[in-house]
């Protein structure tokens, strides 16, 4: 697992430096100081590397959300904490800014599960659709925030939180 993480770290650094075009199995092998065969042992090609990095980013994001939401029971605070986690990771985690984990459904289901455990009465299945809308909206607005500024335009980040709170206030059970 350490070798895989070493290769994914190298891929993340290359993505941050030059985007997807700069990513190649040969460049990752050189940066990670592993034989090229090691790359192909774990990944089929550069798309496989990018997909694995996206999965790792998603796992880290969901773990970060879990940490931030520990003990939080007020859903508007949860909204802010989830957006804050995303923004922080986008700013600080190599490769996070370049590779989209493309798994908004997984994020929405995870957030619905968090909410179902923390608010009542709550049914996770009933929360999944509103959370899917919220995650898709947040994804679009936060992409805009980071297109406008490498650190995430604070106006769009704040508006993302406001939009989510307003939508979820209407969509969630009271």
N, C-alpha and C positions, 0 to 999 in steps of 0.2 A: 504494500500500500504506500510506503514511503516513496518508492520509485515512481509510482503513478502520480502522487502529489508533486513530486519534483518535476515531472514532465508537464503537468497541468500548470504549475507555477511558471514554468518557462513559456508555455503557450500564452498565459495571461499577460506576461511581460511583453511578449512580441505583439500581441493584440493591442495593448496600450500604446506601444511605440509606433506601430504602423498600420493598425487596422487588420481586417481579415486578409487583405492582400499580402501583408507581410508574414502571415502565418504559413509555414510549410513544415512538413515532417522533418526535413533535413535541418531547418533552422531550430526547431524545438530540440532535436537530438543534440545539436551543438550547444545550445544554451543550457540544456539540462546535463550536459556532459555524460550522455548515455549513448550506447551504440544505436544506430538507426533501426536495427532489428528489434530493439526494446520498444520503440514506438509502435511498430507494426504488431508486436505481440499483444499490446493492449488496445490499440486503436486502428481502425481500418484505413483511415486517411485523415487529412486535416479537418474535414467535417466531423469525423468521429471525435477528434480532439476538442473541437469547439463545442460539440454536444455534451461531452463529458464535463467540460468546464462549466457549461450552463447548468448541468445537473448539480454539480458541486456548489455553484453559486446559489441555486434554489434551496438546497439543503441548508446552507449557511444562513440564508435569508429567513427561512422558516424557523431555524434554531434561534436566531436573533429576536424574532418576533416572540417566540415562546419566553425568552428571558425577559424581554421588555414588558410583556403582559402579565407576568407573575404577580398575582395579588390584585390586579386591576379589575374592577367590576363595572365601572361606568363606561359604556360603549363610546361616547364621544372622546374620552381620553384614549381609548384603544385606537381610534382612527388616527389621532395625532401620532401616537407611538409607532404605528405601522408605517406611516408616511416617513417619520423621522428615521426609522431603521433603513428603509429603502434609500433615502437621500444619503445617509451616512455611508452605506455600503457603496453606493454609486460614486461617492467622493473618494473612498479609501481602499476599496478592495480591488486589487489588480484584475483586469479582465471583466469586471462587473459592468463597467460603463460601455463596453464594446459588445459583449455577448448578451443577447436577450434570452432569458431562460424559456421563453415561449410557452410557459406552462401556467398561464393565468387561471385556468380551471383548477389546477392543484392549489394555487394560492387561495383562490376563492373558497374551495372546500375546506382548507385548513382554517381560514378565518371564520367560516361558518361554524366549524367545530369549536373553536375558541369561544365564539359568542354563545353557542348553545350551552357551554359549561358555565358561563358567567352571568347570563341574563335569564330571567324566567318570566313567564313560561316561554320556553324556546324549543323548537324542533329543528335540528340541524338541516333536515331536508328542506324545510320551509325557508331557511335562511340562505341556502346555497344560491338561489337565483338572484336575490338582491345583492349578495356579496359578489356574484359574477359581474353584475352591472357596475358595482362600485370599483372592483379591481380593474375592469376594462377602462372605465373613465379615468381612474388614477393613472393607469399605465400611459394613456394618451397625453394627459396633462403633464406628467412628470417627464416624459420624453421631450415635450415642448420646453419645459423648464431647463433641461440640460442642453437642448439645442441653442437656447438663448444665452446660456452662460455655462462654462465648464463646471462651476460649483453648484449649478442649479439656481436659476433665477428665483430669489426669495418671494417675489410677488406671485409667481405661478405655483410655487410650493404652498404658500399660504392659501391661495385660491383652491388648490386641490383639496386641502383639508376642509375648507369651508363648503365646497361643493359636496364632498362626501358626507359631512355632518348633516347638511340640509337634506340630501337624498335619503340617507339612512334614517333620519328622523321620521320621514314619511313612510319608508319601506319596512322598517323593523316593527315588530309587535311592541305595543306599549302596555 
